[in-house]
Amino acid sequence: MPHDTPLIATIVAGLGLAFVFGALANRFRIPPLVGYLVAGVLVGPNTPGFVADTGLANELAEIGVILLMFGVGLHFSLKDLLSVRAIAVPGAIVQIGFATLLGVGLAWLLGWSPGAGLVFGLALSVASTVVLLRALQERRLIETERGRIAVGWLIVEDLAMVLALVLLPALAGVLGGQPQVDDHASLLSLPASYGIWGVVGITLAKVAAFVVVMLVVGRRVIPWILHYVAHTGSRELFRLAVLAIALGVAFGAAKLFGVSLALGAFFAGMIMSESELSHRAAEESLPLRDAFSVLFFVSVGMLFDPFSLISNSWPILATLAIIVIGKSIAAFIIVVTFRYPIATALMISASLAQIGEFSFILAELGVGLKLLPEQGRDLILAGAILSILLNPLMFLIVDWMKPWLETRAGKAVPVEEARPIGPATEPGQVASVQAVPGKEDGPPPKTALAGHSILIGYGRVGSLVGAALKEAALPFLVIEDADKTLAKLKADGVETVAGNAANADVFSAANPEGAKRLILAIPNAFEAGQVVLRARAANPGINVIARAHSDAEVDHLKGLGADTVIMGEREIARGIVEVVTGKPNDPPAEPAMAIGPQPA
């Protein structure tokens, strides 16, 4: 057996060191991605010791980008995408133009040609897919209006960069670089003989053709494949089908239509989201998404030369200022101009204050076409690393700035409580409260309910519990972060608090101090544990009921203060035993029998 295994060595070294330094970063309350970047620097060619294969690492990182965008697409629909086009399209175009002008200005100061300035500015104008989506996911913002705007903005940037990648080779000679040779291997590259408008027309036609194929053919074929595989009963085949669709559509989109891998994967996920099996598809692809997105940060770290911070310090600081300050200010002004709340503008500004994978591709193309000097590529790499490192800090800064800016602008939203129509604790008064309209970005208004139940999560388990509480005429509210579920709950007259229950403001809005019980219907025991600690601190006497999938999770939640922890597998076994032994069967799926009105 051959022992020259660069792929295995790259994966083992990348994931192993990422785990070590990610754990250390987490121990010191630093975002784990900082540890992943450090791991990449250590296995890169610019530091002594083991050197991983940079080419392989970049390809593994591309898989992470594909799977991440596929996962985002699973939570999106075409309607969601079109709902933010009014701000995403002009906002992204104006922000790209402004950042490019800043890059051209810095290139002029460094004595570069206008062509170099154009490539440099474009590379600084586009945000990293992985960093932006990780930030949104960590803050549970993907399915909010702010998240939809950010993702729509990102897609417009992706389309603009695809256009830039096909136009630059055709324009290289005009911009002072080396004209492209026609022996191109990728359909992303088109011969300069087509002319500028010919290249633009062909590119737009390819993108349009891809969208039509996905909407007409993909909308029927992809859900049909999923349902067919699901009926085989093989979880292994279903997982394989999900990955094959995500990677296959992304690769096909890039090779046949000239669309970026990320954009192809996003459309595959968006089409798959119309299937009833989309939630299961998201669960099956999650482990690989997480693993390969870590490899993305490792691959970025491998490109960084730490000694360039000394030799190129002032140009690097200027580049970083364009990425972190210039782009953020532009995005903030654009969003506020469209009359969105200041908090939305700040969140989008922080999300876009970094660069990543498309910037590297543009830099390599610019150097290859003799448009961009190698110093420009080094500045782009340094700017990417530093902006990714600073991105978590940007979110902390905008959280600190939000109240001050809102006060200065006279737009601070007073925290008003919901006004009940009738007695809040009266049996049957499930959601008879008139919620005061508020901004999505501000803290949610505090409920007027008291003596109520707080139900965390409204999925397969939570919806059954909620139906039983409603039937038993017990007052309750639901904390949920999925927009579609929230809309359905509001339509059914159930009071809701939007957001993640682990967030202090969100949980406080549910009035845990006056609640009788807390029901944790979410499957994540670690997140549930945080909520249990928060509930016990607010109300030591609250009755906490949680769910778990293993004995270890049961012990974990009880150790944090849960009164009752129900393990799903144990209840299933109990139901089977009752049927086999012939005892009266009282299914645990009827929580109305278990949770009835209790004396005060």
C-alpha positions as CSV (number, residue, x, y, z in Angstrom):
1,M,0.0,0.0,0.0
2,P,1.5,3.4,-0.9
3,H,2.3,5.7,2.0
4,D,2.4,8.9,0.0
5,T,-1.1,10.1,0.9
6,P,-1.3,14.0,0.7
7,L,-5.1,14.0,0.8
8,I,-5.3,12.0,4.0
9,A,-2.4,14.0,5.5
10,T,-4.0,17.3,4.7
11,I,-7.4,16.3,6.2
12,V,-5.9,14.8,9.3
13,A,-3.5,17.7,9.9
14,G,-6.2,20.3,9.1
15,L,-9.0,18.8,11.2
16,G,-6.7,17.7,14.1
17,L,-4.9,21.0,14.6
18,A,-8.2,22.9,14.0
19,F,-9.7,20.9,16.8
20,V,-6.8,21.6,19.2
21,F,-6.6,25.3,18.5
22,G,-10.4,25.7,18.2
23,A,-10.8,24.2,21.6
24,L,-8.1,26.5,23.0
25,A,-9.8,29.5,21.5
26,N,-13.1,28.5,22.9
27,R,-11.5,28.0,26.3
28,F,-10.3,31.6,26.3
29,R,-13.7,32.8,25.0
30,I,-12.3,33.6,21.5
31,P,-14.4,32.5,18.4
32,P,-13.2,29.0,17.4
33,L,-12.6,30.2,13.8
34,V,-9.5,32.1,15.1
35,G,-8.1,28.7,16.2
36,Y,-8.9,27.2,12.7
37,L,-7.0,30.0,11.0
38,V,-4.0,29.5,13.3
39,A,-4.0,25.8,12.5
40,G,-3.9,26.7,8.8
41,V,-0.9,29.1,9.3
42,L,1.0,26.3,11.1
43,V,0.5,23.7,8.4
44,G,1.0,26.3,5.6
45,P,4.2,26.8,3.5
46,N,5.1,30.0,5.3
47,T,5.9,28.4,8.7
48,P,8.4,25.6,9.5
49,G,7.4,22.0,10.1
50,F,4.8,19.9,8.3
51,V,3.4,21.5,5.1
52,A,0.0,20.4,3.9
53,D,-1.0,20.3,0.2
54,T,-2.3,23.8,-0.5
55,G,-4.1,22.8,-3.7
56,L,-5.9,19.9,-2.0
57,A,-6.9,22.1,0.9
58,N,-8.4,24.7,-1.4
59,E,-10.5,22.0,-3.2
60,L,-11.7,20.6,0.2
61,A,-12.6,24.2,1.2
62,E,-14.7,24.5,-2.0
63,I,-16.7,21.4,-0.9
64,G,-17.4,23.3,2.4
65,V,-18.6,26.3,0.5
66,I,-20.9,24.1,-1.7
67,L,-22.4,22.3,1.3
68,L,-22.9,25.5,3.3
69,M,-24.7,27.3,0.5
70,F,-26.7,24.2,-0.1
71,G,-27.8,24.2,3.5
72,V,-28.8,27.9,3.3
73,G,-30.8,27.1,0.1
74,L,-32.7,24.5,2.1
75,H,-34.1,27.2,4.3
76,F,-35.0,29.5,1.4
77,S,-37.6,29.7,-1.2
78,L,-37.8,31.7,-4.4
79,K,-40.4,33.9,-2.7
80,D,-38.0,34.7,0.1
81,L,-35.3,35.6,-2.4
82,L,-37.6,37.9,-4.5
83,S,-38.9,39.6,-1.3
84,V,-35.5,41.3,-0.7
85,R,-34.6,42.0,-4.3
86,A,-35.5,45.7,-3.9
87,I,-32.6,46.3,-1.5
88,A,-30.3,43.4,-2.2
89,V,-29.8,44.2,-5.9
90,P,-29.1,47.9,-5.8
91,G,-27.4,47.6,-2.4
92,A,-24.9,45.0,-3.6
93,I,-24.2,46.9,-6.8
94,V,-23.6,50.3,-5.1
95,Q,-21.5,48.7,-2.4
96,I,-19.3,46.8,-4.9
97,G,-18.9,50.1,-6.9
98,F,-17.9,52.0,-3.8
99,A,-15.4,49.4,-2.5
100,T,-13.9,49.1,-6.0
101,L,-13.3,52.8,-6.2
102,L,-11.6,52.7,-2.8
103,G,-9.4,49.9,-4.0
104,V,-8.5,51.8,-7.2
105,G,-7.5,54.8,-5.1
106,L,-5.2,52.7,-2.9
107,A,-3.7,51.1,-6.0
108,W,-3.0,54.6,-7.5
109,L,-1.2,55.6,-4.3
110,L,0.9,52.4,-4.5
111,G,1.8,53.2,-8.1
112,W,-0.1,50.4,-9.8
113,S,-1.9,50.5,-13.2
114,P,-5.7,51.2,-13.5
115,G,-6.2,47.6,-14.5
116,A,-4.5,46.4,-11.3
117,G,-6.6,48.9,-9.3
118,L,-9.8,47.5,-10.9
119,V,-8.9,43.9,-10.0
120,F,-7.8,44.9,-6.5
121,G,-10.9,46.8,-5.8
122,L,-13.2,44.1,-7.1
123,A,-11.4,41.6,-4.8
124,L,-12.0,43.8,-1.8
125,S,-15.7,44.3,-2.6
126,V,-17.0,40.8,-2.2
127,A,-17.7,39.1,1.1
128,S,-16.8,35.6,2.0
129,T,-19.8,33.2,1.7
130,V,-18.6,30.9,4.6
131,V,-17.8,33.7,7.1
132,L,-21.1,35.5,6.4
133,L,-23.2,32.4,6.7
134,R,-21.4,31.1,9.8
135,A,-22.1,34.5,11.4
136,L,-25.8,34.4,10.5
137,Q,-26.1,30.8,11.7
138,E,-24.5,31.4,15.0
139,R,-26.9,34.3,15.7
140,R,-30.0,32.4,14.3
141,L,-30.6,35.0,11.7
142,I,-30.7,32.9,8.5
143,E,-34.6,32.8,8.4
144,T,-35.1,36.4,9.6
145,E,-35.6,39.4,7.3
146,R,-32.1,40.6,8.1
147,G,-30.8,37.2,7.1
148,R,-32.7,37.1,3.9
149,I,-31.3,40.6,2.9
150,A,-27.8,39.5,3.7
151,V,-28.1,36.2,1.7
152,G,-29.8,38.0,-1.2
153,W,-27.0,40.6,-1.1
154,L,-24.4,37.8,-1.2
155,I,-26.1,36.1,-4.2
156,V,-26.0,39.4,-6.2
157,E,-22.3,39.7,-5.3
158,D,-21.7,36.1,-6.5
159,L,-23.4,36.9,-9.8
160,A,-21.4,40.1,-10.2
161,M,-18.1,38.2,-9.5
162,V,-19.1,35.5,-12.1
163,L,-19.5,38.3,-14.6
164,A,-16.1,39.8,-13.6
165,L,-14.4,36.4,-14.0
166,V,-15.6,36.0,-17.6
167,L,-15.0,39.7,-18.5
168,L,-11.5,40.1,-17.1
169,P,-9.8,37.7,-19.6
170,A,-11.5,39.4,-22.5
171,L,-10.5,42.9,-21.2
172,A,-7.0,42.0,-20.1
173,G,-5.3,43.5,-23.2
174,V,-7.3,46.7,-22.9
175,L,-6.5,47.1,-19.2
176,G,-2.8,46.7,-19.8
177,G,-2.4,43.0,-19.0
178,Q,-1.6,39.9,-21.0
179,P,-4.4,39.0,-23.5
180,Q,-6.1,35.7,-22.8
181,V,-5.0,32.7,-24.9
182,D,-8.0,30.9,-26.4
183,D,-7.0,27.4,-25.1
184,H,-9.2,27.8,-22.0
185,A,-10.2,24.8,-20.0
186,S,-13.2,26.2,-18.2
187,L,-16.5,27.4,-19.5
188,L,-16.1,30.3,-17.1
189,S,-13.6,31.7,-19.6
190,L,-14.7,32.9,-23.0
191,P,-12.5,33.9,-25.9
192,A,-11.9,37.6,-26.3
193,S,-12.8,37.3,-30.0
194,Y,-16.5,37.3,-28.9
195,G,-16.2,40.9,-28.0
196,I,-17.2,42.5,-24.7
197,W,-21.0,42.5,-25.4
198,G,-20.7,39.0,-26.7
199,V,-19.1,37.8,-23.5
200,V,-21.7,39.6,-21.4
201,G,-24.6,38.3,-23.5
202,I,-23.3,34.7,-23.4
203,T,-22.7,34.8,-19.7
204,L,-26.2,36.2,-18.9
205,A,-27.7,33.6,-21.2
206,K,-26.0,30.8,-19.4
207,V,-27.1,32.1,-16.0
208,A,-30.7,32.5,-17.3
209,A,-30.6,28.9,-18.8
210,F,-29.4,27.5,-15.5
211,V,-32.2,29.2,-13.6
212,V,-34.8,28.0,-16.1
213,V,-33.5,24.4,-15.9
214,M,-33.5,24.4,-12.1
215,L,-37.0,25.9,-11.9
216,V,-38.6,23.8,-14.6
217,V,-36.7,20.5,-14.5
218,G,-35.0,20.6,-11.1
219,R,-38.3,21.4,-9.3
220,R,-39.8,18.1,-10.5
221,V,-36.7,15.9,-10.6
222,I,-35.0,16.7,-7.3
223,P,-38.1,16.2,-5.0
224,W,-39.0,13.1,-6.9
225,I,-35.5,11.6,-6.4
226,L,-35.7,12.4,-2.7
227,H,-39.1,10.8,-2.2
228,Y,-38.1,7.7,-4.2
229,V,-35.0,7.2,-2.1
230,A,-36.9,7.9,1.2
231,H,-39.4,5.1,0.3
232,T,-36.5,2.6,0.0
233,G,-36.1,2.9,3.8
234,S,-32.3,3.2,3.5
235,R,-30.9,6.1,5.5
236,E,-27.5,5.6,3.9
237,L,-29.0,5.9,0.4
238,F,-30.9,9.0,1.5
239,R,-27.8,10.7,2.9
240,L,-25.9,9.8,-0.3
241,A,-28.7,11.2,-2.5
242,V,-28.6,14.5,-0.7
243,L,-24.9,14.9,-1.1
244,A,-24.9,13.7,-4.7
245,I,-27.6,16.3,-5.6
246,A,-25.8,19.1,-3.7
247,L,-22.3,18.4,-5.2
248,G,-23.6,17.3,-8.6
249,V,-25.8,20.3,-9.3
250,A,-23.0,22.7,-8.1
251,F,-20.4,21.0,-10.3
252,G,-22.7,20.8,-13.3
253,A,-23.7,24.5,-12.9
254,A,-20.1,25.5,-12.9
255,K,-19.0,23.4,-15.9
256,L,-22.1,23.6,-18.1
257,F,-23.5,27.1,-17.3
258,G,-20.5,29.1,-16.0
259,V,-22.3,29.6,-12.7
260,S,-20.3,29.6,-9.5
261,L,-20.2,26.4,-7.4
262,A,-21.8,28.2,-4.4
263,L,-24.6,29.6,-6.5
264,G,-25.4,26.2,-8.1
265,A,-25.5,24.6,-4.6
266,F,-27.8,27.3,-3.3
267,F,-30.3,26.8,-6.1
268,A,-30.2,23.0,-5.5
269,G,-31.0,23.5,-1.9
270,M,-33.7,26.1,-2.7
271,I,-35.4,23.6,-5.1
272,M,-35.1,20.8,-2.5
273,S,-36.7,23.0,0.2
274,E,-40.0,22.6,-1.6
275,S,-39.9,18.9,-0.7
276,E,-41.4,17.7,2.6
277,L,-38.1,15.9,3.3
278,S,-36.1,19.1,3.3
279,H,-35.6,19.2,7.1
280,R,-34.3,15.6,7.0
281,A,-32.0,16.6,4.1
282,A,-30.6,19.5,6.2
283,E,-30.0,17.2,9.1
284,E,-28.2,14.6,7.0
285,S,-25.8,17.1,5.4
286,L,-25.1,19.0,8.6
287,P,-22.0,17.0,9.9
288,L,-20.2,17.3,6.5
289,R,-21.1,21.0,6.3
290,D,-19.5,21.7,9.6
291,A,-16.4,19.6,8.9
292,F,-15.7,21.1,5.5
293,S,-16.4,24.6,6.5
294,V,-13.6,24.2,9.2
295,L,-11.3,23.1,6.4
296,F,-12.2,26.3,4.6
297,F,-10.7,28.4,7.4
298,V,-7.7,26.1,7.6
299,S,-7.1,26.6,3.8
300,V,-7.3,30.4,4.2
301,G,-4.8,30.2,7.1
302,M,-2.4,28.2,4.9
303,L,-2.2,31.1,2.4
304,F,-1.1,33.6,4.9
305,D,2.5,34.7,5.4
306,P,2.7,36.2,8.9
307,F,6.0,38.0,8.1
308,S,4.1,40.1,5.5
309,L,2.6,42.0,8.5
310,I,6.1,43.5,9.0
311,S,7.2,44.0,5.4
312,N,3.9,45.4,4.2
313,S,2.4,46.9,7.3
314,W,1.0,50.2,6.0
315,P,-0.5,48.9,2.7
316,I,-2.0,46.0,4.7
317,L,-3.6,48.4,7.2
318,A,-5.0,50.5,4.3
319,T,-6.4,47.4,2.7
320,L,-8.0,46.3,6.0
321,A,-9.5,49.8,6.5
322,I,-11.2,49.5,3.0
323,I,-12.6,46.1,3.9
324,V,-13.7,46.7,7.5
325,I,-14.5,50.4,7.5
326,G,-15.2,51.5,3.9
327,K,-17.4,48.6,3.0
328,S,-19.3,48.8,6.3
329,I,-20.0,52.5,6.0
330,A,-21.2,52.0,2.4
331,A,-23.5,49.1,3.4
332,F,-24.8,51.0,6.4
333,I,-25.7,54.1,4.4
334,I,-27.4,52.1,1.7
335,V,-29.6,50.1,4.1
336,V,-30.6,53.2,6.1
337,T,-31.4,55.0,2.8
338,F,-33.9,52.2,2.0
339,R,-35.6,53.1,5.4
340,Y,-34.6,49.9,7.2
341,P,-34.0,50.0,11.0
342,I,-30.6,51.0,12.2
343,A,-30.0,47.6,13.8
344,T,-30.6,45.9,10.4
345,A,-28.1,48.3,8.8
346,L,-25.5,47.6,11.5
347,M,-25.9,43.8,11.2
348,I,-25.5,43.8,7.4
349,S,-22.5,46.1,7.7
350,A,-20.8,43.8,10.1
351,S,-21.7,40.7,8.0
352,L,-20.1,42.2,4.9
353,A,-16.9,43.6,6.6
354,Q,-14.7,40.7,5.4
355,I,-13.5,39.0,2.2
356,G,-12.8,35.4,1.2
357,E,-12.9,32.8,-1.5
358,F,-14.0,34.9,-4.5
359,S,-11.3,37.5,-3.6
360,F,-8.6,34.7,-3.8
361,I,-9.9,33.6,-7.2
362,L,-9.9,37.2,-8.6
363,A,-6.4,37.8,-7.2
364,E,-5.0,34.6,-8.8
365,L,-6.7,35.5,-12.1
366,G,-5.4,39.0,-12.0
367,V,-1.8,37.8,-11.4
368,G,-2.1,35.2,-14.1
369,L,-3.3,37.9,-16.6
370,K,-0.4,40.2,-15.6
371,L,-2.9,42.7,-14.4
372,L,-2.3,42.5,-10.7
373,P,1.2,42.6,-9.1
374,E,2.1,39.8,-6.7
375,Q,2.1,42.4,-3.9
376,G,-1.6,42.9,-4.6
377,R,-2.3,39.2,-4.1
378,D,-0.4,39.3,-0.8
379,L,-2.4,42.4,0.4
380,I,-5.7,40.6,-0.5
381,L,-4.7,37.5,1.4
382,A,-3.6,39.5,4.5
383,G,-6.8,41.6,4.3
384,A,-8.9,38.4,4.1
385,I,-7.2,36.8,7.2
386,L,-7.3,39.9,9.3
387,S,-10.9,40.8,8.4
388,I,-12.1,37.3,9.2
389,L,-10.3,37.5,12.5
390,L,-11.9,40.8,13.3
391,N,-15.4,39.9,12.1
392,P,-16.7,38.6,15.5
393,L,-15.4,41.8,17.0
394,M,-17.3,43.8,14.4
395,F,-20.6,42.2,15.7
396,L,-19.7,43.2,19.3
397,I,-19.0,46.7,18.1
398,V,-22.3,47.1,16.3
399,D,-24.2,45.7,19.3
400,W,-22.5,48.4,21.4
401,M,-23.2,51.1,18.8
402,K,-26.8,50.2,18.2
403,P,-28.5,52.0,21.2
404,W,-26.3,55.1,20.8
405,L,-27.0,55.4,17.1
406,E,-30.8,54.8,17.6
407,T,-30.9,57.5,20.3
408,R,-28.9,60.0,18.1
409,A,-31.2,59.3,15.2
410,G,-34.3,59.6,17.4
411,K,-35.4,56.2,16.3
412,A,-35.1,54.3,19.5
413,V,-38.0,51.9,19.9
414,P,-39.5,52.0,23.4
415,V,-39.9,48.6,24.9
416,E,-43.6,48.2,25.3
417,E,-45.3,45.2,26.7
418,A,-48.1,43.3,25.0
419,R,-51.5,44.4,26.1
420,P,-53.9,41.6,27.1
421,I,-57.5,41.7,25.8
422,G,-58.7,39.8,28.8
423,P,-57.3,38.2,31.9
424,A,-54.0,36.7,30.8
425,T,-54.2,33.7,33.2
426,E,-57.8,32.8,32.6
427,P,-58.2,29.3,31.3
428,G,-58.6,29.3,27.5
429,Q,-56.8,32.6,27.1
430,V,-54.1,31.0,25.1
431,A,-53.2,33.9,22.9
432,S,-55.7,36.5,23.6
433,V,-53.1,39.2,23.8
434,Q,-52.7,42.2,21.5
435,A,-49.0,42.3,20.6
436,V,-47.6,45.8,20.2
437,P,-46.0,46.0,16.7
438,G,-42.3,46.4,17.1
439,K,-39.2,46.3,15.0
440,E,-37.7,42.9,14.3
441,D,-34.3,44.1,15.3
442,G,-35.1,45.5,18.8
443,P,-35.7,43.4,21.9
444,P,-39.0,41.6,21.7
445,P,-41.8,43.1,23.9
446,K,-42.4,41.3,27.2
447,T,-45.5,39.2,27.5
448,A,-48.3,40.0,29.9
449,L,-49.0,36.3,30.6
450,A,-48.4,34.9,34.1
451,G,-48.8,31.5,35.5
452,H,-48.2,30.2,32.0
453,S,-46.1,27.6,30.2
454,I,-43.1,28.5,28.1
455,L,-42.8,26.1,25.2
456,I,-39.3,26.1,23.5
457,G,-39.4,24.9,20.0
458,Y,-42.5,24.0,17.8
459,G,-41.3,21.1,15.7
460,R,-42.6,17.5,15.6
461,V,-42.6,17.3,19.5
462,G,-43.4,20.9,20.3
463,S,-46.4,21.0,18.0
464,L,-48.0,18.0,19.8
465,V,-47.3,19.5,23.2
466,G,-48.7,22.9,22.1
467,A,-51.9,21.3,20.7
468,A,-52.4,19.5,24.1
469,L,-51.9,22.7,26.1
470,K,-54.4,24.5,23.9
471,E,-56.9,21.7,24.3
472,A,-56.4,21.7,28.0
473,A,-57.1,25.5,28.0
474,L,-53.7,26.2,29.6
475,P,-52.1,29.6,28.9
476,F,-48.8,29.3,27.1
477,L,-46.5,30.9,24.6
478,V,-43.9,29.6,22.2
479,I,-40.3,30.6,21.6
480,E,-39.3,29.8,18.1
481,D,-36.8,31.1,15.6
482,A,-38.2,29.8,12.2
483,D,-40.1,32.5,10.4
484,K,-42.5,30.0,8.6
485,T,-43.4,28.3,11.9
486,L,-43.9,31.7,13.6
487,A,-46.2,32.8,10.8
488,K,-48.4,29.7,11.2
489,L,-48.5,30.1,15.0
490,K,-49.6,33.7,14.8
491,A,-52.3,32.7,12.2
492,D,-53.5,30.1,14.7
493,G,-53.7,32.7,17.5
494,V,-50.8,31.4,19.5
495,E,-48.6,34.0,21.2
496,T,-45.0,33.8,20.2
497,V,-41.6,35.2,21.0
498,A,-39.3,35.2,17.9
499,G,-35.6,34.2,18.5
500,N,-33.3,31.8,20.3
501,A,-34.3,31.0,23.8
502,A,-30.6,31.0,24.9
503,N,-30.6,34.7,24.1
504,A,-31.2,36.7,27.3
505,D,-33.5,39.3,25.7
506,V,-35.6,36.7,24.0
507,F,-36.0,34.5,27.1
508,S,-36.8,37.5,29.3
509,A,-39.6,38.5,26.9
510,A,-41.4,35.2,27.9
511,N,-41.6,36.4,31.5
512,P,-39.9,33.4,33.1
513,E,-40.3,35.0,36.5
514,G,-44.0,34.7,36.4
515,A,-44.2,31.3,34.5
516,K,-45.4,28.1,36.0
517,R,-43.5,25.7,33.8
518,L,-40.9,25.5,31.1
519,I,-41.1,22.8,28.4
520,L,-38.0,22.3,26.3
521,A,-39.1,20.5,23.1
522,I,-35.8,21.1,21.2
523,P,-33.6,18.1,20.5
524,N,-30.3,19.9,21.2
525,A,-29.4,19.0,24.8
526,F,-26.5,21.5,25.0
527,E,-28.7,24.4,24.0
528,A,-31.5,23.2,26.2
529,G,-29.0,23.2,29.1
530,Q,-28.3,26.9,28.7
531,V,-32.0,27.6,28.8
532,V,-32.4,25.6,31.9
533,L,-29.7,27.6,33.7
534,R,-31.3,30.8,32.6
535,A,-34.7,29.7,33.8
536,R,-33.5,28.6,37.2
537,A,-31.7,31.9,37.6
538,A,-34.9,33.9,36.8
539,N,-37.3,31.6,38.7
540,P,-36.0,28.9,41.1
541,G,-39.5,27.5,41.5
542,I,-40.3,27.0,37.8
543,N,-41.1,23.4,36.8
544,V,-38.7,22.4,34.0
545,I,-39.6,19.6,31.6
546,A,-37.1,18.6,28.9
547,R,-36.4,15.9,26.2
548,A,-33.3,13.9,25.6
549,H,-32.0,11.1,23.3
550,S,-29.6,9.3,25.7
551,D,-28.9,8.6,29.3
552,A,-25.9,11.0,29.2
553,E,-28.2,13.8,28.0
554,V,-30.7,13.0,30.8
555,D,-27.9,13.3,33.4
556,H,-26.6,16.5,31.8
557,L,-30.0,18.2,31.9
558,K,-31.0,17.0,35.4
559,G,-27.6,18.1,36.6
560,L,-28.3,21.6,35.4
561,G,-31.7,21.7,37.2
562,A,-34.4,20.1,35.0
563,D,-37.2,18.5,37.1
564,T,-38.3,16.0,34.5
565,V,-36.3,14.7,31.4
566,I,-38.2,12.4,29.0
567,M,-36.0,10.2,26.8
568,G,-37.8,9.5,23.5
569,E,-36.4,6.0,23.0
570,R,-37.5,5.0,26.5
571,E,-41.1,6.2,25.9
572,I,-41.2,4.3,22.5
573,A,-40.0,1.1,24.3
574,R,-42.7,1.6,27.0
575,G,-45.4,2.0,24.4
576,I,-44.2,-1.2,22.6
577,V,-44.1,-3.2,25.9
578,E,-47.7,-2.0,26.7
579,V,-48.9,-3.3,23.4
580,V,-47.1,-6.6,23.7
581,T,-48.1,-7.3,27.3
582,G,-51.8,-6.3,26.6
583,K,-51.9,-3.6,29.2
584,P,-54.1,-0.5,28.6
585,N,-52.2,1.6,26.2
586,D,-52.0,5.3,27.0
587,P,-49.8,6.7,24.3
588,P,-47.3,9.3,25.4
589,A,-48.0,11.2,22.2
590,E,-51.2,12.6,23.9
591,P,-49.6,15.1,26.3
592,A,-53.1,16.5,27.1
593,M,-53.5,13.5,29.4
594,A,-50.2,14.2,31.2
595,I,-50.3,17.9,31.4
596,G,-53.6,19.1,32.7
597,P,-54.8,22.1,34.7
598,Q,-53.0,22.1,38.1
599,P,-54.0,23.9,41.3
600,A,-52.2,27.1,41.9
